[in-house]
Amino acid sequence: MADRETIVTGGGGSGGIIAGILLVAFVVIVAYFVFFNGNGGSRTVDVDVPAVKVDVVPDGQ
């Protein structure tokens, strides 16, 4: 019976590089929403709503 040797080598770390890029992109997106989209936490919008008048006549019931 012949002796056989199996050598397992790593994949070059490409999975770690992809995970790192995704993590950096996620942090940049979260930072954008926190710092640039917040502006104090609330915004006000002025909306002009016309007055509505409804004539209701009771029918005696």
Secondary structure as GFF3:
##gff-version 3
##sequence-region A 1 61
A	DSSP	alpha_helix	14	35	.	.	.	ID=ss1
###
